[in-house]
Amino acid sequence: MKTLRWVLLAVLLAGAGATGYYYHKNPEHLTLDAAARQQAPGAFVTLSDGVTHYEMAGPASGRVAVLVHGFSVPSYIWDPSFAALRDAGYRVIRYDLFGRGLSDRPDAAYDGAFYDRQLDELLKTLNVDGKIDLFGLSFGGYVTAHYASTHPDRIRTLNLVDPSNSAPRIGWQMATPLLGPYLFQTGAVPGMADNQSSDFLHPEQFPGWADRYRPQMQYHGFGRALYRSRMALSREDFDGIYAAIARAGTPVHLVWGKQDPTLAVTQSAHIRKAIPSLEYREIDQSGHLPQMEQAALFNHDMLTYLAAHP
């Protein structure tokens, strides 16, 4: 009996310590609500899974281009491309994926069907009925490819920028219920802002990048959204996605930063083999974000490609 009491005490102390450590490391202390969004640029719309933050610019009659950001940096990561498309007369839309930026963080699966629904409902709410030029960066490359594979009739061109293109391997610790989310929230999430500069070949050219990222981390549900996104990605059938895009004959423009430290340029071979008809472009002197590090070149190639597919 005495031994059992000591065991119970040890378990209670360990649990209290783990709980205390969690609250110490977890940066999420606020609820994302209307008050938090009051001074934000852009607009908000309520979809079936929650509120989505978006920005729309350019003439109402312009050809529609939609920009989808990566794993965790919100839609501002498209700043140069958004401005270039607007100035070229496109009706350009960018939005924050659920769980990021100023969009809600619902208790959801964060899988392909979930992101399909967000984009599809956003387009319907904004009365976008025709075909779109769809852009996906990094994880957004997965989101947009999945959407293109399930909604081929909505896509004029699919533009993939350093896209996620294979299922990541998840260690047993991260895949274990309760333990995985705990480890991710206390180990990965706290350092995410400071780690974002590793996407650049020349991070010194983007001072304040981490500070711009940090505000979204304070709202409940941020880490959960990223964890579930990564788990869903580990179960995805990329070959099936690309096969569907190839069968549909969707025009695909694949762009890669030649010095990408996050997703090596050699990974482009996977997509080029799966979709032989695509057009491929490598951008030198660029890391994972060529639309920022080589914005002028990227925008020129982007507009040239779109003009070739009227």
C-alpha positions in Angstrom: 0.0 0.0 0.0 2.8 2.4 0.8 4.5 1.7 -2.5 1.2 2.4 -4.3 0.9 5.8 -2.6 4.4 6.7 -3.7 3.6 5.7 -7.2 0.5 7.7 -7.2 2.3 10.7 -5.8 5.0 10.4 -8.5 2.3 10.3 -11.2 0.6 13.3 -9.8 3.8 15.3 -9.6 4.8 14.3 -13.1 1.4 15.3 -14.4 1.5 18.6 -12.6 5.0 19.2 -14.0 4.0 18.4 -17.5 0.9 20.7 -17.2 3.0 23.5 -15.9 5.6 23.1 -18.6 2.8 23.1 -21.3 1.4 26.4 -20.1 4.9 27.9 -19.8 5.9 26.9 -23.4 2.5 27.4 -25.1 2.3 30.9 -26.7 -1.5 30.7 -27.1 -3.3 32.7 -24.5 -5.9 34.7 -26.4 -9.2 34.0 -28.3 -9.4 35.1 -31.9 -12.6 37.1 -32.1 -14.2 40.2 -33.7 -12.3 42.5 -31.3 -9.0 41.0 -32.3 -9.8 41.5 -35.9 -11.1 45.1 -35.6 -8.1 46.9 -37.0 -7.1 44.2 -39.6 -6.8 44.9 -43.3 -8.9 43.1 -45.7 -12.3 41.6 -45.0 -13.9 38.6 -43.3 -16.6 36.1 -44.3 -18.3 33.4 -42.2 -18.1 30.0 -43.9 -19.5 26.7 -42.7 -16.3 25.9 -40.7 -15.7 29.4 -39.3 -14.6 32.9 -40.2 -12.1 33.3 -43.1 -9.9 36.4 -43.5 -9.3 37.4 -47.1 -8.2 40.3 -49.3 -9.4 41.1 -52.8 -8.1 43.7 -55.2 -8.2 44.7 -58.9 -11.1 45.4 -61.3 -14.3 43.5 -60.6 -14.3 42.4 -64.3 -10.7 41.1 -64.2 -9.6 37.5 -64.6 -9.6 35.9 -61.2 -6.3 34.7 -59.6 -6.4 33.1 -56.1 -3.3 32.8 -53.9 -2.9 30.2 -51.3 -0.1 30.5 -48.7 2.1 27.8 -47.1 2.1 25.7 -44.0 2.1 28.5 -41.4 3.0 31.9 -42.8 -0.3 33.7 -43.6 -1.4 35.3 -46.8 0.9 38.3 -46.5 3.6 36.0 -47.9 2.2 36.8 -51.3 2.6 40.6 -51.0 4.7 41.1 -54.2 2.6 38.8 -56.3 -0.7 40.2 -55.0 0.4 43.7 -56.0 1.7 42.6 -59.4 -1.5 40.8 -60.3 -3.6 43.7 -59.1 -1.6 46.2 -61.1 -1.8 43.9 -64.2 -5.6 44.1 -64.1 -6.4 40.8 -62.5 -9.1 40.3 -59.8 -6.7 38.8 -57.2 -7.8 37.1 -54.0 -5.7 35.9 -51.1 -6.9 34.4 -47.9 -5.7 32.8 -44.6 -6.1 29.1 -44.4 -8.1 28.0 -41.3 -5.8 27.9 -38.3 -3.5 30.7 -39.6 -3.4 34.4 -39.6 -6.8 35.9 -38.8 -8.9 33.0 -39.9 -10.7 30.8 -37.3 -9.0 27.8 -35.8 -11.9 25.2 -35.8 -11.6 21.8 -34.1 -11.4 20.0 -37.5 -9.4 17.4 -39.5 -7.3 19.9 -41.5 -7.2 17.5 -44.4 -7.7 17.9 -48.2 -11.5 17.9 -48.1 -11.4 20.5 -45.3 -9.3 22.9 -47.3 -11.3 22.2 -50.5 -14.4 23.2 -48.6 -12.9 26.5 -47.4 -11.8 27.5 -50.9 -14.9 26.4 -52.6 -17.2 28.2 -50.1 -15.0 31.4 -50.3 -15.3 31.5 -54.1 -19.1 31.0 -53.9 -19.5 33.7 -51.3 -17.4 36.1 -53.4 -19.6 35.2 -56.4 -16.6 33.8 -58.4 -18.3 31.5 -60.9 -15.9 30.9 -63.7 -12.4 29.4 -64.0 -9.6 30.7 -61.8 -5.8 30.9 -62.0 -4.9 29.1 -58.8 -1.5 29.6 -57.0 -0.1 27.4 -54.2 3.1 28.0 -52.3 4.7 25.1 -50.3 2.0 23.5 -48.3 -0.4 25.7 -50.3 0.9 23.7 -53.3 -0.7 20.6 -51.7 -3.9 22.5 -50.9 -4.3 23.8 -54.5 -3.3 20.6 -56.1 -5.8 18.7 -54.1 -8.5 21.3 -55.1 -7.5 21.1 -58.7 -7.8 17.3 -58.6 -11.3 17.4 -57.2 -12.5 20.6 -59.0 -10.8 20.4 -62.4 -13.7 22.4 -64.1 -12.8 25.4 -61.9 -9.1 25.7 -62.9 -7.7 27.7 -65.8 -4.1 27.3 -64.7 -2.5 25.7 -61.6 0.7 27.5 -60.5 2.8 25.5 -58.0 5.7 27.3 -56.2 8.1 25.0 -54.3 5.1 22.8 -53.4 4.8 20.1 -50.8 4.8 17.0 -52.9 5.2 13.9 -50.7 3.8 12.6 -47.5 6.2 13.4 -44.6 7.3 10.6 -42.3 5.9 11.0 -38.7 7.8 9.4 -35.8 5.8 7.2 -33.4 6.0 9.8 -30.7 4.3 12.5 -32.8 1.8 10.0 -34.1 0.7 8.9 -30.6 -2.6 10.5 -29.4 -2.2 13.0 -26.7 1.6 12.7 -26.7 2.0 13.9 -30.2 0.0 17.1 -29.8 1.8 17.8 -26.5 5.2 17.4 -28.0 4.4 19.5 -31.0 2.8 22.3 -28.9 5.7 22.5 -26.4 8.6 21.6 -28.8 7.8 22.9 -32.2 5.3 25.7 -31.9 7.3 28.1 -29.5 10.2 28.5 -32.0 8.2 28.7 -35.2 8.5 32.5 -35.6 12.3 32.5 -35.3 12.6 29.5 -37.6 10.9 31.2 -40.6 14.0 33.0 -41.8 15.5 29.6 -42.7 13.2 29.6 -45.8 15.3 32.4 -47.3 18.6 32.2 -49.1 19.4 35.7 -47.9 17.3 36.2 -44.6 19.2 39.4 -43.9 17.2 41.0 -46.7 13.9 40.5 -44.7 14.3 42.1 -41.3 11.3 41.8 -39.0 10.1 38.6 -40.7 9.7 36.8 -37.4 8.0 39.7 -35.7 5.4 39.8 -38.5 4.7 36.1 -38.0 4.5 36.1 -34.2 1.0 37.7 -33.5 -0.9 34.8 -35.0 0.7 32.4 -32.5 -1.0 34.0 -29.5 -4.5 32.7 -30.5 -5.8 29.4 -29.2 -5.9 26.6 -31.8 -2.8 27.7 -33.9 -0.6 24.7 -32.9 -3.5 22.2 -33.1 -4.2 23.3 -36.7 -0.6 22.9 -37.7 -0.2 19.5 -36.0 -3.4 18.1 -37.6 -2.3 19.6 -41.0 1.0 17.7 -40.8 -0.7 14.5 -39.7 -3.2 14.7 -42.6 -0.4 15.4 -45.0 1.4 12.3 -43.9 -1.6 10.2 -45.0 -2.1 11.9 -48.4 -1.9 10.2 -51.8 0.1 12.7 -53.8 0.5 10.3 -56.8 -3.3 10.1 -57.0 -3.6 13.9 -56.8 -1.1 14.4 -59.7 -2.6 11.6 -61.8 -6.0 13.3 -61.6 -4.6 16.7 -62.6 -2.7 15.1 -65.5 -5.9 13.3 -66.7 -7.8 16.5 -66.6 -5.2 18.2 -68.8 -5.0 21.2 -66.4 -2.2 23.6 -67.5 0.4 23.5 -64.7 3.2 26.0 -64.1 5.9 24.6 -61.7 8.3 27.1 -60.2 11.2 26.3 -57.8 13.8 28.3 -56.0 17.1 26.7 -57.1 18.7 27.0 -53.6 15.5 26.0 -51.6 16.7 24.7 -48.2 13.2 23.6 -47.1 12.1 21.5 -50.1 15.1 20.6 -52.3 14.8 21.5 -56.0 15.4 17.8 -56.8 11.9 17.1 -55.6 10.6 18.8 -58.7 11.3 15.6 -60.5 8.4 13.9 -58.7 5.9 16.3 -60.1 7.4 16.6 -63.5 7.2 12.9 -64.0 3.7 12.7 -62.8 2.5 15.7 -65.0 4.7 15.5 -68.1 2.8 18.4 -69.8 3.7 21.0 -67.2 6.0 24.0 -67.7 8.9 24.1 -65.3 11.0 27.1 -64.2 13.9 27.2 -61.7 14.8 30.6 -60.2 18.4 31.1 -59.3 19.5 32.9 -56.1 16.3 32.0 -54.3 15.5 29.8 -51.4 12.0 28.5 -50.6 10.2 31.7 -51.4 11.2 32.8 -54.9 8.1 35.1 -55.1 9.8 37.2 -52.5 13.5 36.8 -53.0 13.3 37.2 -56.8 10.0 39.0 -57.0 10.6 40.9 -60.3 11.7 37.7 -62.1 9.0 35.7 -60.5 6.3 38.2 -61.4 7.5 38.5 -65.0 7.4 34.7 -65.5 4.0 34.5 -63.7 2.4 37.1 -65.9 4.0 35.7 -69.1 2.6 32.2 -68.3 -0.9 33.5 -67.5 -0.9 35.5 -70.8 -0.1 32.4 -72.7 -3.2 30.7 -71.3 -6.0 33.1 -71.9 
